[in-house]
Amino acid sequence: MGIHPEIAREAEVRHADGGGAASRARSPRDPRLDLFRGLTMLVIFIAHVPRDSWNAWIPARFGFSSGTELFVFCSGFASALAFGRIFVKRGFALGAARIAKRIWEVYWAHIGLVVAIVALSAAVDRLSGSALLQEQFAPLTGDPAGALLGLATLTWLPDYLDILPVYLVILALVPVMIALRRLHPALPFAAMAGLHAMVWTAGINLPGNPWTGSGWFLNPFAWQLVFFTGFAFGMGWLPAPRLRAPKLVLACLAFVAVSVPLSFWGILESVPAAQAIRDIVLAGNEKGDLHPLRLLHFLAVAYLVLSAIEPWRGRLDAGPGHLLILIGRQSLATFLASLFLARIAGVALERAGGGEVVTAAVNLLGFAAILAVALVAGWFKSAPWAKSSGAPAPGAHTRP
């Protein structure tokens, strides 16, 4: 929503090979995308720290949607800018090859993250005599061969480590959606709606735990709806609504306001009727299977936030906004860091005995560490070793 119009027009697939789009100049990067991705990394960190009292005040506690919707939507939008342009300019085969390369990268990032967290748990167990490895990764101790096979084939997704595998599956659907778009503009949306409907009617999912028979907690066939909504906006397949439109602002405000008493823990715990209504309104596995109201709530919140910051769009890349943008630009590195650091923060909170001062210090140190990861990743991506120093190399001949 609120997509930069030049980016959207450049990325538009015109049923064939993109034609004149390949000759257009690259549009400047919209800072809002990186700003919100950076904010998401901090929310993800808080949400994954065990016993973190700040978790009670993240946006998910005040509405139907959570930081997961923001992360997946931004991933879809960013994928349109990063990969959709290749399909348009270089053709379907190279676009699909680029997607395959990204899938390969993210797969190994996921495997590395799991191994790193397993090693961290084992180290904490040895140093403190705790049982984190057994508590969090019981199959590794009870059925090591089956657990390793499950990790490698993504048929076992440990708790809270399922977002990257979901991203992998959805990325694999990108060429399918591009191909459908070339056949007819409405086909990608029909496929999106059809897959989501099959989750709720036929229960389609992927195996996520060989020992219990359960599927993936975040069902990729449901969550593709959020990803491809962002992808469609980024590609220009969906028109961005005009920001700050009075009637639309009021409608979004009303919807968001209604969701608060059905989501805020302070109300749900003290007013049983509110919890009963929520159970009726958001029936079933409302998060894992993505209840439609979650997507609608996210879009309403996104529209209100984008409308609110529109007057300051040109000044977002300054002060705290600049720090968030730095984090958002290195989304994969900072996402991995946020999940790993959250485990360390959880151990630190437990050892320190909690308390609001300690909790604040742990969270702020975690934020600083995530920012440091973003800076280091950005430095490596800039490939400073490949830049000319301006001085000739020793022994080099210069022209007189």
C-alpha positions in Angstrom: 0.0 0.0 0.0 1.3 3.5 -0.7 3.7 2.0 -3.3 6.1 4.3 -5.1 4.3 4.6 -8.5 7.5 4.6 -10.6 8.6 1.3 -9.0 5.2 -0.2 -9.5 5.1 0.8 -13.2 8.6 -0.4 -13.9 7.9 -3.8 -12.4 4.6 -4.4 -14.2 4.6 -7.6 -16.2 2.7 -7.0 -19.5 1.7 -10.6 -20.2 4.8 -11.2 -22.4 8.4 -10.2 -22.0 8.1 -6.7 -20.5 8.8 -4.8 -23.7 10.0 -1.3 -23.0 10.2 -1.7 -19.3 13.8 -2.9 -19.6 14.9 0.4 -20.8 13.6 2.4 -17.9 15.9 3.8 -15.3 16.0 2.2 -11.9 13.7 4.0 -9.5 15.0 5.2 -6.1 14.5 2.9 -3.2 11.4 3.7 -1.1 12.7 4.2 2.5 9.3 3.1 4.0 10.0 -0.5 3.0 13.3 -0.7 4.9 11.9 1.4 7.8 9.1 -1.1 8.4 11.3 -4.1 7.9 13.8 -2.7 10.4 10.9 -2.2 12.9 9.8 -5.8 12.3 13.2 -7.2 13.2 13.0 -5.5 16.6 9.4 -6.7 17.2 10.5 -10.3 16.2 13.3 -10.1 18.7 11.0 -9.1 21.5 8.4 -11.7 20.5 11.0 -14.5 20.7 12.6 -13.6 24.0 11.3 -16.0 26.6 9.8 -14.3 29.7 10.2 -10.8 28.1 7.6 -8.5 29.7 7.9 -6.2 26.7 6.1 -8.9 24.7 2.9 -7.9 26.3 3.0 -4.5 24.6 4.0 -5.3 21.0 1.4 -4.4 18.3 0.1 -7.9 18.1 -1.5 -7.4 21.6 -3.7 -4.7 20.3 -5.2 -6.1 17.1 -5.8 -9.3 15.1 -2.6 -9.1 13.1 1.0 -9.3 14.3 4.6 -8.6 13.2 4.4 -11.8 11.1 2.0 -10.2 8.7 4.3 -7.2 8.4 7.4 -9.4 7.8 5.7 -11.6 5.2 4.0 -8.6 3.4 7.3 -6.7 3.2 9.1 -9.8 2.0 6.5 -10.1 -0.8 6.9 -6.4 -1.7 10.7 -6.6 -1.6 10.6 -9.8 -3.8 8.6 -7.9 -6.4 11.3 -5.2 -6.6 14.3 -7.6 -6.4 13.0 -10.5 -8.5 10.0 -9.3 -10.4 12.2 -6.8 -12.3 14.3 -9.7 -13.5 11.3 -11.6 -14.9 10.3 -8.3 -16.7 13.7 -7.4 -18.1 15.5 -10.7 -18.6 12.8 -13.2 -19.2 11.1 -16.0 -17.4 14.0 -18.5 -17.3 16.5 -16.1 -15.7 13.8 -14.9 -13.3 13.1 -18.4 -12.2 16.9 -19.1 -11.9 17.3 -16.0 -9.7 14.4 -17.3 -7.5 16.1 -20.7 -7.3 19.4 -19.1 -6.1 17.5 -17.2 -3.4 15.8 -20.4 -2.3 19.2 -22.1 -2.0 20.6 -19.2 0.1 17.6 -19.0 2.4 17.6 -22.8 2.9 21.2 -22.8 4.1 20.5 -19.7 6.2 17.7 -21.7 7.9 19.9 -24.8 8.5 22.7 -22.6 9.9 20.3 -20.8 12.2 18.9 -24.1 13.6 22.4 -25.5 14.1 23.6 -22.3 15.8 20.6 -22.3 18.2 21.1 -26.0 19.0 24.8 -25.4 19.7 23.8 -22.4 21.9 21.4 -24.6 23.9 24.0 -27.3 24.3 26.6 -24.8 25.5 24.1 -23.3 28.1 23.3 -26.8 29.3 26.9 -27.7 29.8 27.7 -24.4 31.6 24.7 -24.2 33.8 23.3 -27.7 34.1 20.0 -26.7 32.5 18.1 -28.9 30.0 17.4 -26.4 27.2 18.4 -28.9 24.5 15.9 -31.5 25.8 13.2 -28.9 26.3 13.5 -27.2 22.9 14.9 -30.0 20.6 13.8 -33.2 22.2 13.8 -35.2 18.9 17.6 -34.6 18.6 18.2 -36.5 21.8 15.4 -39.1 21.4 15.7 -39.8 17.6 18.9 -38.1 16.3 18.8 -39.8 12.8 15.1 -38.9 12.3 15.6 -35.4 13.6 18.6 -34.7 11.3 16.7 -36.1 8.4 13.7 -33.9 9.3 15.8 -30.8 9.6 17.4 -31.4 6.2 14.1 -32.1 4.4 12.1 -29.5 6.3 9.7 -32.1 7.6 10.6 -31.2 11.1 10.4 -27.5 12.0 11.4 -26.8 15.6 9.1 -24.4 17.5 9.6 -20.7 16.5 11.9 -21.6 13.7 9.4 -21.9 10.8 9.3 -18.5 9.1 12.2 -19.0 6.7 10.9 -22.4 5.5 7.5 -20.7 4.9 9.4 -18.1 2.9 11.1 -20.8 0.9 7.9 -22.5 -0.2 6.3 -19.2 -1.1 9.3 -18.1 -3.1 8.9 -21.3 -5.1 5.4 -20.2 -6.1 6.7 -16.9 -7.5 7.4 -18.3 -11.0 4.0 -20.0 -11.0 2.3 -16.6 -10.2 4.3 -14.9 -12.9 3.3 -17.6 -15.5 -0.3 -17.3 -14.5 -0.2 -13.5 -14.8 1.0 -13.9 -18.4 -2.0 -16.1 -19.2 -4.5 -13.7 -17.6 -4.2 -10.8 -15.1 -6.8 -12.4 -12.8 -5.2 -15.8 -12.6 -2.7 -15.1 -9.8 -5.4 -13.7 -7.6 -7.6 -16.8 -8.3 -4.7 -19.0 -7.3 -4.0 -17.0 -4.1 -7.6 -17.2 -3.1 -7.9 -20.9 -4.1 -4.9 -22.0 -2.1 -6.1 -20.1 1.0 -9.6 -21.6 0.6 -8.2 -25.1 0.4 -6.4 -24.6 3.7 -9.6 -23.8 5.4 -11.8 -26.4 3.6 -9.4 -29.3 2.8 -6.7 -28.7 5.4 -3.8 -28.8 3.0 -0.4 -28.3 4.7 3.1 -29.8 4.7 4.4 -32.3 7.3 6.1 -30.5 10.2 6.6 -33.1 12.9 7.1 -36.8 12.1 6.6 -37.8 15.7 3.2 -36.1 16.2 1.9 -36.0 12.6 1.3 -32.3 12.8 1.8 -29.9 9.9 3.7 -26.6 9.7 2.4 -24.2 12.3 2.5 -21.3 9.8 0.8 -22.9 6.8 2.6 -21.7 3.7 -0.4 -22.2 1.5 -2.3 -19.8 3.7 0.4 -17.3 4.3 1.1 -17.0 0.6 -1.9 -14.7 0.6 -0.1 -12.1 2.6 3.1 -12.5 0.6 1.5 -12.2 -2.8 -0.6 -9.3 -1.7 2.6 -7.4 -1.1 4.1 -8.9 -4.3 1.1 -7.7 -6.3 1.4 -4.1 -4.9 5.1 -4.1 -5.6 4.6 -5.4 -9.2 1.8 -2.9 -9.9 -0.8 -5.7 -10.3 -2.9 -4.0 -7.6 -3.4 -0.2 -7.6 -2.3 1.5 -4.4 -5.2 3.4 -2.7 -4.9 7.1 -2.3 -3.5 7.9 1.1 -5.3 10.1 3.6 -8.7 9.6 1.9 -11.2 10.6 4.7 -13.7 7.8 4.1 -11.1 5.1 3.9 -9.3 6.4 7.0 -12.5 6.4 9.0 -13.4 2.8 7.9 -9.9 1.6 8.8 -10.0 3.4 12.1 -13.4 1.8 13.0 -12.1 -1.7 12.1 -8.9 -1.3 14.1 -10.8 0.1 17.0 -13.2 -2.9 17.1 -10.3 -5.3 17.1 -8.6 -3.8 20.2 -11.0 -5.1 22.9 -11.0 -8.5 21.1 -7.2 -8.6 21.2 -5.7 -6.8 24.2 -4.8 -9.2 27.0 -5.9 -6.7 29.7 -9.5 -6.9 28.4 -9.5 -10.5 27.5 -8.4 -11.6 30.9 -10.9 -9.4 32.8 -13.9 -9.6 30.5 -14.8 -13.2 29.7 -17.4 -12.1 27.1 -14.6 -10.5 25.0 -12.7 -13.7 24.9 -15.8 -15.6 24.0 -16.5 -13.2 21.1 -12.9 -13.5 19.9 -13.2 -17.3 19.9 -16.2 -17.0 17.7 -14.9 -14.3 15.4 -11.4 -15.8 15.0 -12.3 -19.5 14.9 -9.9 -22.3 14.1 -6.1 -22.0 13.8 -6.5 -18.3 13.2 -2.8 -17.5 13.1 -1.3 -20.7 11.5 -4.0 -20.8 8.8 -4.2 -17.0 8.5 -7.8 -16.0 9.3 -8.9 -13.5 6.7 -9.6 -10.9 9.4 -5.8 -10.9 10.2 -5.0 -9.9 6.7 -7.7 -7.2 6.6 -6.5 -5.9 10.0 -3.0 -5.7 8.8 -4.0 -3.8 5.6 -6.1 -1.4 7.7 -3.2 -0.7 10.1 -0.8 -0.3 7.2 -3.0 2.2 5.4 -3.4 4.2 8.6 0.3 4.2 9.4 1.3 5.1 5.8 -1.3 7.9 5.8 0.0 9.2 9.1 3.6 9.3 8.0 3.0 10.6 4.5 3.8 14.2 5.3 7.2 13.1 6.7 8.1 10.6 4.0 11.1 12.6 2.9 12.5 12.8 6.4 12.1 9.2 7.4 15.8 8.5 6.8 17.0 10.5 9.8 17.4 10.0 13.5 15.8 6.8 14.8 14.3 6.2 11.4 17.7 6.0 9.8 18.7 3.3 12.3 15.6 1.3 11.5 16.3 1.7 7.7 19.9 0.4 8.2 18.5 -2.7 9.9 15.8 -3.2 7.3 18.3 -3.0 4.4 20.0 -6.2 5.8 16.8 -8.1 6.4 18.1 -11.6 6.2 21.1 -11.0 8.3 19.2 -9.1 11.0 16.3 -11.6 11.0 18.8 -14.4 11.7 20.5 -12.3 14.3 17.2 -11.4 16.0 16.2 -15.0 16.5 19.6 -16.1 17.7 20.0 -13.1 20.0 16.5 -13.7 21.4 17.7 -17.1 22.8 20.7 -15.4 24.4 18.5 -12.7 25.8 16.1 -15.3 27.3 19.0 -17.0 29.1 20.2 -13.7 30.4 16.8 -12.8 31.7 16.4 -16.1 33.5 19.9 -15.9 35.1 19.4 -12.2 36.1 16.0 -13.0 37.7 14.0 -10.6 35.6 12.8 -7.1 36.7 11.9 -4.2 34.5 15.3 -2.5 34.6 17.1 -5.8 33.6 14.4 -6.4 31.0 14.9 -3.0 29.5 18.7 -3.4 29.5 18.5 -6.8 27.8 16.1 -5.6 25.1 18.1 -2.4 24.4 21.3 -4.4 24.2 19.6 -6.8 21.8 18.5 -3.9 19.6 22.1 -2.5 19.6 23.4 -6.0 18.6 20.9 -6.2 15.7 22.0 -2.8 14.5 25.7 -3.8 14.8 24.9 -6.9 12.6 23.2 -4.7 10.1 26.3 -2.4 9.9 28.7 -5.3 9.6 26.5 -7.0 6.9 26.2 -3.7 5.0 30.0 -3.2 5.1 30.6 -6.7 3.7 28.0 -6.2 1.0 29.7 -3.0 -0.1 32.8 -5.1 -1.0 35.3 -2.5 0.1 38.2 -4.7 -1.0 36.9 -4.3 -4.6 37.0 -0.5 -4.6 39.9 1.4 -6.0 42.0 3.1 -3.4 43.1 5.8 -5.9 46.8 4.8 -5.6 48.6 2.4 -8.0 49.4 -1.0 -6.8 53.0 -1.7 -6.0 55.0 -2.4 -9.1 52.1 -1.2 -11.4 53.1 0.9 -14.4 51.3 4.2 -14.8 50.9 6.1 -18.0 53.1 9.2 -18.2 
